[in-house]
Amino acid sequence: MNFLIQIAHFLGVSVLDDLGSRSGSLRLGLRPLPLRCFHLCLLSVSAIILPLQADEFQLGLEAYHESQYTEAIEAFERSLESSESAATHHNLALSLYQQGQTAAAVWQVERALRLEPLNEAYLFKLGALRHKLGLYENPTTWWQSAANMLTKSTWIWIASSGFWVVVALLALPRIGGFQRPVFLKLSSGIAATCLLLAVTALTIQITQQPSGIVISKEAVELHHAPASAAPEAGIARPGERARIIDQHKDFLKIETEAAITGWIQVNAFREL
């Protein structure tokens, strides 16, 4: 009851002392604001979901330490359905690896790195998993990690803000007929630097960031056309990064990190 009273006070809802006052309020036609009811529903749902998510994650950890990897995988997947986190992807990857699903484990670590791109432990384990699959190239360079520190939408916002700040700082002195003071020159320099960094990061994300991972257990044939009977164009290795170029029905045209282009079935590839 105290918990409900605290919620009511938090939402600005008066706590009715007795049934008589409630019925009196109803007779007067008073009713809670829809927005407050919506906030109350959100608070209630959060109070239920967050403990469930934590419970599923803890169940996954306990199952993993007891070598019950199937149960651990199921628990971590349920936790991800509630809310995505890098730690859950990482632990799910370890569980999948123990089950012999190395390519799927690579995808999970890659996804964890999308959320925490500078996590050295994840980078090390990704390299180890790729080495296990025969992928010896360095999976991530420092500039790719730096570009992934922020999301694409955030970099776009920084680039747009930097551009308009530079334009404003260059135009104001001409419009006002005065020379630019030192602090305006310094501000325009900072804005121009932010613009340059944002454009560089966006370029790296668009041109070098992979679209997904080959998740098959064995090497997959790439075809010259979106059909299984089409001539072979090359091989895509399990766990290999690739960039999507086109799609036709159940086939994706990809370019692998080995610079091989061809069509692959959708179920052999998973987008990040």
Backbone as CSV, one residue per row, in Angstrom:
resi,resn,N_x,N_y,N_z,CA_x,CA_y,CA_z,C_x,C_y,C_z
1,MET,0.824,-1.197,0.000,0.000,0.000,0.000,0.863,1.254,0.000
2,ASN,1.948,1.254,0.782,2.839,2.414,0.812,3.445,2.673,-0.563
3,PHE,3.762,1.579,-1.278,4.331,1.718,-2.615,3.343,2.413,-3.550
4,LEU,2.053,2.013,-3.469,1.031,2.635,-4.305,0.848,4.099,-3.951
5,ILE,0.932,4.416,-2.662,0.789,5.811,-2.236,1.935,6.657,-2.788
6,GLN,3.159,6.086,-2.782,4.310,6.814,-3.307,4.150,7.066,-4.803
7,ILE,3.625,6.062,-5.516,3.389,6.237,-6.949,2.369,7.334,-7.183
8,ALA,1.316,7.312,-6.380,0.267,8.316,-6.540,0.805,9.718,-6.307
9,HIS,1.621,9.888,-5.257,2.207,11.194,-4.988,3.153,11.610,-6.100
10,PHE,3.901,10.623,-6.644,4.839,10.915,-7.718,4.117,11.442,-8.954
11,LEU,2.949,10.891,-9.229,2.176,11.305,-10.394,1.288,12.504,-10.117
12,GLY,1.254,12.972,-8.873,0.423,14.114,-8.547,-1.033,13.758,-8.348
13,VAL,-1.319,12.486,-8.063,-2.701,12.051,-7.859,-2.991,12.051,-6.372
14,SER,-4.075,12.632,-5.964,-4.442,12.669,-4.552,-4.879,11.292,-4.106
15,VAL,-4.439,10.892,-2.905,-4.826,9.613,-2.339,-6.111,9.807,-1.559
16,LEU,-7.142,9.079,-1.928,-8.433,9.199,-1.262,-8.428,8.388,0.019
17,ASP,-8.893,9.007,1.070,-8.792,8.370,2.371,-9.823,7.273,2.571
18,ASP,-10.977,7.405,2.006,-12.004,6.396,2.258,-12.885,6.251,1.030
19,LEU,-13.758,5.260,1.109,-14.620,4.960,-0.011,-15.613,6.080,-0.247
20,GLY,-16.017,6.750,0.806,-16.974,7.828,0.660,-16.432,8.956,-0.175
21,SER,-15.163,9.323,0.062,-14.575,10.399,-0.726,-14.416,9.985,-2.178
22,ARG,-14.155,8.664,-2.431,-14.052,8.192,-3.802,-15.384,8.340,-4.524
23,SER,-16.441,7.866,-3.906,-17.733,7.956,-4.554,-18.143,9.406,-4.726
24,GLY,-17.734,10.281,-3.771,-18.033,11.698,-3.913,-17.329,12.284,-5.116
25,SER,-16.087,11.871,-5.331,-15.349,12.366,-6.493,-15.993,11.907,-7.786
26,LEU,-16.485,10.651,-7.776,-17.136,10.141,-8.961,-18.423,10.898,-9.252
27,ARG,-19.181,11.216,-8.195,-20.432,11.961,-8.381,-20.161,13.348,-8.940
28,LEU,-19.018,13.931,-8.574,-18.677,15.259,-9.074,-18.139,15.212,-10.505
29,GLY,-17.959,13.977,-11.009,-17.477,13.848,-12.382,-15.992,14.000,-12.517
30,LEU,-15.266,13.895,-11.395,-13.807,14.023,-11.452,-13.207,12.715,-11.916
31,ARG,-12.156,12.786,-12.721,-11.452,11.583,-13.163,-9.987,11.925,-13.411
32,PRO,-9.091,10.959,-13.274,-7.663,11.245,-13.453,-7.382,11.665,-14.878
33,LEU,-6.357,12.450,-15.025,-5.939,12.862,-16.355,-5.405,11.672,-17.132
34,PRO,-5.705,11.559,-18.438,-5.209,10.434,-19.237,-3.693,10.322,-19.218
35,LEU,-3.007,11.474,-19.218,-1.547,11.440,-19.222,-1.008,10.803,-17.952
36,ARG,-1.642,11.111,-16.811,-1.196,10.519,-15.556,-1.447,9.017,-15.550
37,CYS,-2.576,8.604,-16.111,-2.850,7.166,-16.201,-1.809,6.483,-17.078
38,PHE,-1.433,7.160,-18.156,-0.416,6.604,-19.053,0.914,6.467,-18.329
39,HIS,1.291,7.496,-17.556,2.536,7.430,-16.780,2.488,6.307,-15.763
40,LEU,1.336,6.127,-15.151,1.189,5.067,-14.153,1.351,3.702,-14.802
41,CYS,0.777,3.544,-16.010,0.904,2.267,-16.721,2.364,1.995,-17.076
42,LEU,3.063,3.040,-17.561,4.476,2.868,-17.902,5.308,2.486,-16.691
43,LEU,5.018,3.137,-15.565,5.756,2.836,-14.349,5.503,1.411,-13.887
44,SER,4.258,0.973,-14.012,3.917,-0.388,-13.603,4.584,-1.417,-14.501
45,VAL,4.544,-1.160,-15.824,5.169,-2.093,-16.759,6.674,-2.165,-16.525
46,SER,7.306,-1.010,-16.295,8.754,-0.993,-16.036,9.083,-1.750,-14.752
47,ALA,8.233,-1.597,-13.743,8.474,-2.293,-12.479,8.386,-3.800,-12.640
48,ILE,7.636,-4.250,-13.667,7.497,-5.689,-13.901,8.598,-6.198,-14.819
49,ILE,8.871,-5.443,-15.921,9.792,-5.920,-16.955,11.234,-5.931,-16.484
50,LEU,11.677,-4.863,-15.809,13.087,-4.770,-15.416,13.521,-5.911,-14.498
51,PRO,12.738,-6.252,-13.444,13.140,-7.406,-12.637,13.133,-8.704,-13.425
52,LEU,12.171,-8.859,-14.368,12.129,-10.075,-15.171,13.367,-10.185,-16.046
53,GLN,13.779,-9.053,-16.636,14.972,-9.057,-17.466,16.201,-9.436,-16.646
54,ALA,16.314,-8.838,-15.452,17.448,-9.157,-14.585,17.415,-10.620,-14.162
55,ASP,16.222,-11.135,-13.899,16.090,-12.542,-13.512,16.524,-13.460,-14.639
56,GLU,16.114,-13.151,-15.882,16.494,-13.983,-17.015,18.004,-13.961,-17.225
57,PHE,18.604,-12.794,-17.098,20.054,-12.687,-17.249,20.765,-13.496,-16.170
58,GLN,20.287,-13.405,-14.940,20.897,-14.152,-13.841,20.705,-15.648,-14.040
59,LEU,19.523,-16.037,-14.526,19.282,-17.458,-14.810,20.243,-17.956,-15.882
60,GLY,20.503,-17.121,-16.884,21.453,-17.499,-17.922,22.855,-17.687,-17.376
61,LEU,23.274,-16.790,-16.490,24.603,-16.917,-15.882,24.709,-18.194,-15.048
62,GLU,23.675,-18.460,-14.265,23.695,-19.659,-13.425,23.728,-20.921,-14.278
63,ALA,22.935,-20.945,-15.359,22.917,-22.114,-16.235,24.267,-22.293,-16.925
64,TYR,24.903,-21.189,-17.310,26.211,-21.289,-17.970,27.255,-21.855,-17.021
65,HIS,27.282,-21.379,-15.779,28.260,-21.870,-14.806,28.024,-23.328,-14.438
66,GLU,26.803,-23.807,-14.655,26.490,-25.218,-14.401,26.609,-26.057,-15.665
67,SER,27.175,-25.454,-16.720,27.387,-26.120,-18.018,26.086,-26.539,-18.688
68,GLN,24.996,-25.875,-18.352,23.708,-26.112,-19.002,23.535,-25.058,-20.104
69,TYR,24.242,-25.269,-21.199,24.364,-24.215,-22.202,23.070,-23.979,-22.976
70,THR,22.303,-25.019,-23.201,21.027,-24.833,-23.890,20.108,-23.940,-23.080
71,GLU,20.025,-24.204,-21.764,19.193,-23.370,-20.893,19.737,-21.944,-20.816
72,ALA,21.061,-21.806,-20.821,21.663,-20.477,-20.775,21.310,-19.681,-22.031
73,ILE,21.386,-20.336,-23.196,21.047,-19.665,-24.449,19.599,-19.185,-24.422
74,GLU,18.701,-20.029,-23.973,17.283,-19.654,-23.928,17.051,-18.486,-22.976
75,ALA,17.729,-18.500,-21.833,17.551,-17.421,-20.853,18.093,-16.096,-21.386
76,PHE,19.266,-16.133,-21.999,19.842,-14.894,-22.540,18.993,-14.353,-23.694
77,GLU,18.440,-15.237,-24.506,17.578,-14.791,-25.607,16.305,-14.141,-25.064
78,ARG,15.759,-14.691,-23.997,14.571,-14.071,-23.383,14.922,-12.709,-22.802
79,SER,16.124,-12.597,-22.236,16.560,-11.305,-21.703,16.699,-10.266,-22.807
80,LEU,17.202,-10.691,-23.971,17.344,-9.763,-25.094,15.999,-9.332,-25.650
81,GLU,14.994,-10.183,-25.534,13.656,-9.806,-25.991,13.097,-8.658,-25.170
82,SER,13.484,-8.598,-23.892,13.008,-7.511,-23.028,13.795,-6.232,-23.271
83,SER,15.115,-6.362,-23.336,15.972,-5.189,-23.537,17.345,-5.659,-24.006
84,GLU,17.878,-4.954,-24.989,19.173,-5.340,-25.556,20.309,-4.739,-24.746
85,SER,21.348,-5.540,-24.508,22.539,-5.048,-23.819,23.758,-5.783,-24.354
86,ALA,24.906,-5.114,-24.317,26.139,-5.714,-24.799,26.528,-6.924,-23.955
87,ALA,26.332,-6.832,-22.639,26.705,-7.938,-21.752,25.906,-9.200,-22.070
88,THR,24.621,-9.041,-22.373,23.794,-10.205,-22.692,24.242,-10.838,-23.998
89,HIS,24.529,-10.011,-25.018,25.039,-10.553,-26.280,26.358,-11.291,-26.056
90,HIS,27.224,-10.736,-25.228,28.518,-11.356,-24.950,28.354,-12.722,-24.298
91,ASN,27.509,-12.802,-23.286,27.313,-14.077,-22.601,26.581,-15.089,-23.474
92,LEU,25.684,-14.609,-24.314,25.027,-15.502,-25.267,26.045,-16.060,-26.257
93,ALA,27.004,-15.225,-26.658,28.058,-15.698,-27.558,28.875,-16.817,-26.922
94,LEU,29.217,-16.663,-25.652,29.985,-17.708,-24.968,29.196,-19.012,-24.897
95,SER,27.899,-18.904,-24.659,27.055,-20.099,-24.581,26.946,-20.774,-25.941
96,LEU,26.783,-19.985,-26.999,26.694,-20.549,-28.347,28.007,-21.223,-28.740
97,TYR,29.124,-20.637,-28.350,30.423,-21.235,-28.663,30.568,-22.596,-27.997
98,GLN,30.104,-22.703,-26.763,30.168,-23.981,-26.057,29.311,-25.047,-26.727
99,GLN,28.318,-24.604,-27.498,27.446,-25.533,-28.222,27.946,-25.794,-29.641
100,GLY,29.124,-25.262,-29.972,29.683,-25.482,-31.297,29.158,-24.550,-32.369
101,GLN,28.416,-23.509,-31.991,27.857,-22.561,-32.947,28.765,-21.322,-33.012
102,THR,29.953,-21.511,-33.546,30.962,-20.453,-33.508,30.567,-19.250,-34.358
103,ALA,30.014,-19.484,-35.549,29.629,-18.367,-36.409,28.528,-17.527,-35.764
104,ALA,27.562,-18.197,-35.137,26.503,-17.467,-34.429,27.083,-16.695,-33.252
105,ALA,28.099,-17.272,-32.601,28.762,-16.579,-31.496,29.471,-15.325,-31.996
106,VAL,30.081,-15.393,-33.175,30.733,-14.224,-33.761,29.711,-13.104,-33.961
107,TRP,28.519,-13.462,-34.467,27.487,-12.439,-34.679,27.131,-11.746,-33.367
108,GLN,27.002,-12.521,-32.294,26.633,-11.950,-31.001,27.708,-10.990,-30.489
109,VAL,28.977,-11.346,-30.653,30.056,-10.451,-30.207,30.107,-9.205,-31.088
110,GLU,29.889,-9.394,-32.393,29.842,-8.237,-33.289,28.722,-7.287,-32.861
111,ARG,27.595,-7.846,-32.465,26.473,-7.013,-32.025,26.818,-6.311,-30.710
112,ALA,27.492,-7.012,-29.821,27.925,-6.399,-28.561,28.866,-5.228,-28.828
113,LEU,29.727,-5.377,-29.833,30.664,-4.298,-30.172,29.956,-3.120,-30.824
114,ARG,28.816,-3.350,-31.455,28.041,-2.230,-31.976,27.532,-1.363,-30.823
115,LEU,27.268,-2.004,-29.684,26.774,-1.279,-28.523,27.907,-0.703,-27.684
116,GLU,29.041,-1.419,-27.626,30.212,-0.947,-26.883,31.451,-1.127,-27.760
117,PRO,31.653,-0.236,-28.731,32.703,-0.451,-29.738,34.129,-0.415,-29.218
118,LEU,34.365,0.153,-28.041,35.731,0.266,-27.519,36.024,-0.744,-26.412
119,ASN,35.160,-1.716,-26.230,35.361,-2.725,-25.196,36.483,-3.679,-25.638
120,GLU,37.607,-3.614,-24.975,38.783,-4.401,-25.382,38.554,-5.898,-25.201
121,ALA,37.801,-6.282,-24.172,37.531,-7.703,-23.949,36.719,-8.287,-25.105
122,TYR,35.737,-7.542,-25.577,34.933,-8.008,-26.701,35.774,-8.091,-27.969
123,LEU,36.638,-7.101,-28.187,37.508,-7.114,-29.360,38.446,-8.323,-29.340
124,PHE,38.978,-8.631,-28.168,39.884,-9.784,-28.052,39.144,-11.086,-28.339
125,LYS,37.955,-11.230,-27.773,37.198,-12.471,-27.972,36.701,-12.594,-29.401
126,LEU,36.373,-11.470,-30.030,35.986,-11.531,-31.441,37.158,-12.024,-32.285
127,GLY,38.356,-11.499,-32.008,39.533,-11.962,-32.731,39.794,-13.441,-32.518
128,ALA,39.599,-13.920,-31.293,39.824,-15.337,-30.998,38.814,-16.223,-31.720
129,LEU,37.558,-15.791,-31.747,36.521,-16.568,-32.438,36.778,-16.602,-33.941
130,ARG,37.157,-15.464,-34.499,37.454,-15.422,-35.927,38.668,-16.282,-36.267
131,HIS,39.663,-16.275,-35.389,40.844,-17.123,-35.599,40.433,-18.591,-35.594
132,LYS,39.485,-18.944,-34.749,38.984,-20.318,-34.681,38.341,-20.729,-36.006
133,LEU,37.728,-19.757,-36.692,37.061,-20.030,-37.961,37.985,-19.846,-39.157
134,GLY,39.235,-19.500,-38.905,40.183,-19.310,-39.998,40.161,-17.921,-40.587
135,LEU,39.574,-16.974,-39.862,39.543,-15.578,-40.308,40.626,-14.830,-39.532
136,TYR,41.786,-14.666,-40.139,42.944,-14.174,-39.406,43.108,-12.656,-39.486
137,GLU,42.360,-11.992,-40.379,42.516,-10.556,-40.514,42.023,-9.849,-39.254
138,ASN,42.612,-8.695,-38.981,42.174,-7.899,-37.844,40.731,-7.448,-38.082
139,PRO,39.781,-7.852,-37.247,38.374,-7.567,-37.540,37.994,-6.107,-37.447
140,THR,38.680,-5.341,-36.603,38.295,-3.945,-36.401,39.535,-3.088,-36.226
141,THR,39.629,-2.035,-37.002,40.722,-1.081,-36.860,40.320,-0.004,-35.863
142,TRP,41.307,0.774,-35.413,41.012,1.777,-34.393,40.092,2.860,-34.933
143,TRP,40.230,3.191,-36.235,39.370,4.252,-36.758,37.922,3.778,-36.935
144,GLN,37.735,2.468,-37.195,36.375,1.934,-37.250,35.736,1.953,-35.867
145,SER,36.517,1.599,-34.852,35.999,1.656,-33.481,35.644,3.083,-33.094
146,ALA,36.499,4.039,-33.479,36.226,5.439,-33.167,34.973,5.928,-33.877
147,ALA,34.798,5.509,-35.138,33.610,5.931,-35.890,32.337,5.345,-35.302
148,ASN,32.449,4.176,-34.672,31.278,3.524,-34.100,30.989,3.956,-32.666
149,MET,31.763,4.888,-32.146,31.505,5.363,-30.784,30.130,6.004,-30.673
150,LEU,29.663,6.618,-31.748,28.346,7.248,-31.775,27.532,6.654,-32.913
151,THR,26.237,6.738,-32.787,25.352,6.205,-33.818,25.371,7.112,-35.049
152,LYS,24.864,6.585,-36.147,24.840,7.347,-37.391,23.995,8.610,-37.244
153,SER,22.848,8.498,-36.568,21.980,9.664,-36.387,22.666,10.746,-35.549
154,THR,23.468,10.327,-34.554,24.185,11.302,-33.728,25.254,12.024,-34.537
155,TRP,25.984,11.281,-35.364,26.996,11.915,-36.217,26.350,12.882,-37.201
156,ILE,25.196,12.526,-37.728,24.486,13.421,-38.646,24.091,14.705,-37.927
157,TRP,23.616,14.568,-36.689,23.243,15.756,-35.914,24.457,16.640,-35.660
158,ILE,25.606,16.046,-35.321,26.823,16.820,-35.080,27.274,17.529,-36.356
159,ALA,27.210,16.808,-37.491,27.616,17.412,-38.762,26.703,18.580,-39.130
160,SER,25.407,18.401,-38.949,24.465,19.474,-39.275,24.673,20.682,-38.371
161,SER,24.839,20.421,-37.075,25.047,21.526,-36.135,26.342,22.264,-36.443
162,GLY,27.430,21.510,-36.704,28.706,22.131,-37.021,28.645,22.973,-38.281
163,PHE,27.920,22.466,-39.280,27.807,23.211,-40.544,27.107,24.552,-40.335
164,TRP,25.975,24.524,-39.641,25.220,25.761,-39.472,25.922,26.734,-38.523
165,VAL,26.650,26.210,-37.557,27.426,27.104,-36.683,28.516,27.807,-37.471
166,VAL,29.204,27.062,-38.327,30.251,27.670,-39.157,29.655,28.732,-40.073
167,VAL,28.525,28.402,-40.702,27.878,29.371,-41.598,27.492,30.634,-40.834
168,ALA,26.899,30.450,-39.640,26.458,31.604,-38.856,27.641,32.459,-38.416
169,LEU,28.728,31.833,-37.969,29.879,32.585,-37.482,30.617,33.295,-38.606
170,LEU,30.512,32.760,-39.812,31.128,33.444,-40.948,30.241,34.573,-41.480
171,ALA,28.935,34.382,-41.376,28.014,35.368,-41.949,27.764,36.555,-41.024
172,LEU,27.737,36.323,-39.712,27.403,37.401,-38.782,28.324,38.614,-38.888
173,PRO,29.642,38.434,-38.918,30.514,39.617,-39.034,30.261,40.416,-40.310
174,ARG,29.967,39.734,-41.413,29.714,40.452,-42.662,28.390,41.208,-42.600
175,ILE,27.393,40.558,-42.001,26.097,41.229,-41.882,26.192,42.414,-40.933
176,GLY,26.897,42.245,-39.806,27.018,43.302,-38.815,28.080,44.328,-39.143
177,GLY,28.941,44.056,-40.123,29.972,45.001,-40.514,31.076,45.157,-39.496
178,PHE,31.441,44.087,-38.816,32.533,44.162,-37.843,33.484,42.994,-38.068
179,GLN,34.684,43.129,-37.559,35.672,42.062,-37.685,35.400,40.976,-36.651
180,ARG,35.762,39.764,-37.045,35.521,38.642,-36.135,36.476,38.694,-34.955
181,PRO,35.950,38.695,-33.725,36.838,38.633,-32.558,37.451,37.243,-32.427
182,VAL,38.381,37.133,-31.502,39.120,35.878,-31.339,38.202,34.723,-30.955
183,PHE,37.232,34.994,-30.069,36.391,33.892,-29.596,35.501,33.366,-30.725
184,LEU,35.114,34.224,-31.681,34.346,33.749,-32.829,35.211,32.891,-33.751
185,LYS,36.466,33.302,-33.934,37.381,32.494,-34.747,37.616,31.127,-34.106
186,LEU,37.775,31.143,-32.763,37.978,29.877,-32.061,36.732,28.997,-32.158
187,SER,35.561,29.598,-32.010,34.311,28.833,-32.085,34.108,28.248,-33.477
188,SER,34.392,29.027,-34.495,34.241,28.512,-35.858,35.231,27.387,-36.137
189,GLY,36.433,27.499,-35.557,37.418,26.424,-35.719,36.958,25.129,-35.063
190,ILE,36.391,25.237,-33.872,35.880,24.048,-33.178,34.714,23.432,-33.947
191,ALA,33.806,24.289,-34.427,32.662,23.795,-35.188,33.106,23.119,-36.478
192,ALA,34.093,23.698,-37.154,34.603,23.097,-38.388,35.270,21.749,-38.113
193,THR,35.973,21.646,-36.989,36.600,20.371,-36.612,35.545,19.307,-36.342
194,CYS,34.492,19.680,-35.617,33.395,18.738,-35.340,32.730,18.288,-36.640
195,LEU,32.539,19.225,-37.548,31.954,18.886,-38.847,32.823,17.895,-39.600
196,LEU,34.123,18.147,-39.616,35.051,17.263,-40.331,35.070,15.868,-39.708
197,LEU,35.110,15.800,-38.379,35.109,14.499,-37.700,33.823,13.737,-37.970
198,ALA,32.692,14.430,-37.924,31.406,13.771,-38.141,31.295,13.228,-39.564
199,VAL,31.736,14.033,-40.543,31.684,13.581,-41.937,32.604,12.380,-42.145
200,THR,33.779,12.404,-41.532,34.712,11.274,-41.637,34.125,10.020,-41.016
201,ALA,33.526,10.159,-39.822,32.934,9.003,-39.149,31.778,8.432,-39.959
202,LEU,30.955,9.293,-40.523,29.839,8.820,-41.350,30.343,8.091,-42.592
203,THR,31.397,8.611,-43.189,31.969,7.966,-44.371,32.483,6.569,-44.031
204,ILE,33.149,6.443,-42.883,33.658,5.135,-42.453,32.509,4.175,-42.188
205,GLN,31.471,4.657,-41.493,30.337,3.795,-41.193,29.641,3.315,-42.458
206,ILE,29.474,4.198,-43.434,28.741,3.835,-44.641,29.558,2.927,-45.549
207,THR,30.845,3.194,-45.688,31.669,2.466,-46.658,32.361,1.235,-46.082
208,GLN,32.646,1.223,-44.773,33.435,0.137,-44.209,32.692,-0.723,-43.193
209,GLN,31.597,-0.232,-42.671,30.885,-1.011,-41.667,30.127,-2.153,-42.338
210,PRO,30.311,-3.394,-41.870,29.613,-4.521,-42.507,28.115,-4.486,-42.234
211,SER,27.356,-5.064,-43.164,25.906,-5.140,-42.988,25.509,-6.307,-42.105
212,GLY,26.329,-7.362,-42.100,25.988,-8.535,-41.309,27.087,-9.578,-41.359
213,ILE,26.722,-10.782,-40.902,27.682,-11.872,-40.738,27.136,-13.135,-41.397
214,VAL,28.018,-13.891,-42.031,27.657,-15.216,-42.538,27.569,-16.159,-41.340
215,ILE,26.407,-16.736,-41.098,26.185,-17.504,-39.862,26.076,-19.006,-40.101
216,SER,26.386,-19.468,-41.292,26.336,-20.899,-41.556,27.479,-21.616,-40.839
217,LYS,27.315,-22.900,-40.609,28.354,-23.675,-39.935,29.486,-24.061,-40.883
218,GLU,29.218,-24.038,-42.183,30.224,-24.385,-43.179,30.278,-23.287,-44.237
219,ALA,31.295,-23.342,-45.074,31.433,-22.356,-46.146,30.225,-22.410,-47.073
220,VAL,29.803,-21.236,-47.541,28.603,-21.121,-48.377,29.001,-20.655,-49.767
221,GLU,28.388,-21.269,-50.772,28.655,-20.860,-52.142,27.951,-19.544,-52.453
222,LEU,28.692,-18.666,-53.122,28.100,-17.450,-53.662,27.843,-17.670,-55.148
223,HIS,26.725,-17.136,-55.627,26.325,-17.372,-57.014,26.325,-16.064,-57.807
224,HIS,26.466,-16.202,-59.129,26.452,-15.028,-59.997,25.056,-14.447,-60.172
225,ALA,24.044,-15.216,-59.816,22.654,-14.766,-59.941,21.872,-15.265,-58.727
226,PRO,20.713,-14.653,-58.439,19.926,-15.060,-57.272,19.168,-16.361,-57.498
227,ALA,19.930,-17.444,-57.641,19.340,-18.767,-57.835,20.376,-19.807,-57.436
228,SER,19.901,-20.898,-56.848,20.827,-21.943,-56.387,21.527,-22.628,-57.547
229,ALA,20.890,-22.628,-58.716,21.487,-23.291,-59.876,22.437,-22.390,-60.649
230,ALA,22.562,-21.141,-60.247,23.447,-20.206,-60.958,24.905,-20.584,-60.736
231,PRO,25.779,-20.217,-61.658,27.213,-20.538,-61.515,27.801,-19.960,-60.228
232,GLU,28.787,-20.648,-59.718,29.413,-20.225,-58.468,30.330,-19.017,-58.702
233,ALA,30.210,-18.047,-57.798,31.040,-16.842,-57.897,32.157,-16.833,-56.868
234,GLY,32.071,-17.694,-55.883,33.074,-17.727,-54.827,32.524,-18.370,-53.581
235,ILE,33.252,-18.218,-52.487,32.895,-18.836,-51.212,32.820,-17.768,-50.128
236,ALA,31.790,-17.867,-49.295,31.682,-17.025,-48.097,31.949,-17.909,-46.887
237,ARG,32.885,-17.500,-46.062,33.297,-18.317,-44.926,32.412,-18.058,-43.702
238,PRO,32.211,-19.062,-42.865,31.412,-18.862,-41.643,32.006,-17.767,-40.763
239,GLY,31.146,-16.884,-40.270,31.596,-15.797,-39.418,32.164,-14.613,-40.159
240,GLU,32.224,-14.679,-41.492,32.829,-13.607,-42.281,31.887,-12.412,-42.365
241,ARG,32.471,-11.245,-42.287,31.700,-10.017,-42.459,31.375,-9.815,-43.932
242,ALA,30.246,-9.139,-44.173,29.864,-8.854,-45.550,28.963,-7.627,-45.578
243,ARG,28.931,-6.993,-46.731,28.092,-5.813,-46.933,27.025,-6.131,-47.961
244,ILE,25.777,-5.812,-47.643,24.667,-6.090,-48.554,24.648,-5.060,-49.675
245,ILE,24.562,-5.557,-50.912,24.496,-4.694,-52.088,23.079,-4.652,-52.650
246,ASP,22.417,-5.811,-52.691,21.079,-5.886,-53.288,20.338,-7.081,-52.688
247,GLN,19.053,-7.157,-52.950,18.250,-8.274,-52.483,17.220,-8.630,-53.539
248,HIS,17.011,-9.942,-53.707,15.978,-10.430,-54.618,15.353,-11.676,-54.005
249,LYS,14.115,-11.526,-53.570,13.377,-12.621,-52.935,14.186,-13.188,-51.768
250,ASP,14.567,-14.461,-51.841,15.267,-15.109,-50.727,16.781,-15.075,-50.881
251,PHE,17.286,-14.183,-51.704,18.723,-14.094,-51.919,19.205,-12.665,-51.655
252,LEU,20.419,-12.573,-51.133,21.082,-11.294,-50.906,22.351,-11.246,-51.742
253,LYS,22.574,-10.111,-52.383,23.846,-9.908,-53.066,24.780,-9.213,-52.084
254,ILE,25.895,-9.848,-51.772,26.800,-9.326,-50.759,28.216,-9.213,-51.312
255,GLU,29.002,-8.399,-50.617,30.440,-8.330,-50.863,31.135,-8.688,-49.559
256,THR,31.877,-9.772,-49.561,32.525,-10.247,-48.350,33.772,-9.425,-48.050
257,GLU,34.311,-9.625,-46.869,35.531,-8.905,-46.493,36.725,-9.343,-47.322
258,ALA,36.592,-10.485,-48.027,37.634,-10.931,-48.951,37.423,-10.355,-50.349
259,ALA,36.485,-9.379,-50.460,36.202,-8.682,-51.717,35.607,-9.602,-52.774
260,ILE,34.860,-10.621,-52.344,34.150,-11.507,-53.261,32.680,-11.101,-53.279
261,THR,32.129,-10.934,-54.461,30.738,-10.509,-54.617,29.912,-11.638,-55.201
262,GLY,28.738,-11.842,-54.644,27.848,-12.884,-55.143,26.550,-12.919,-54.364
263,TRP,25.673,-13.823,-54.769,24.358,-13.957,-54.150,24.367,-15.107,-53.152
264,ILE,23.783,-14.850,-51.976,23.736,-15.838,-50.908,22.300,-15.939,-50.400
265,GLN,21.907,-17.109,-49.951,20.560,-17.264,-49.409,20.411,-16.494,-48.095
266,VAL,19.216,-15.963,-47.891,18.963,-15.119,-46.728,19.212,-15.847,-45.419
267,ASN,18.844,-17.135,-45.359,18.977,-17.864,-44.087,20.421,-18.186,-43.724
268,ALA,21.378,-17.909,-44.615,22.796,-18.120,-44.311,23.491,-16.847,-43.900
269,PHE,22.714,-15.760,-43.796,23.289,-14.453,-43.501,22.393,-13.754,-42.482
270,ARG,23.024,-13.064,-41.528,22.258,-12.344,-40.516,22.754,-10.914,-40.410
271,GLU,21.832,-9.993,-40.573,22.196,-8.582,-40.507,22.491,-8.155,-39.074
272,LEU,23.398,-7.198,-38.924,23.749,-6.677,-37.610,22.796,-5.546,-37.225
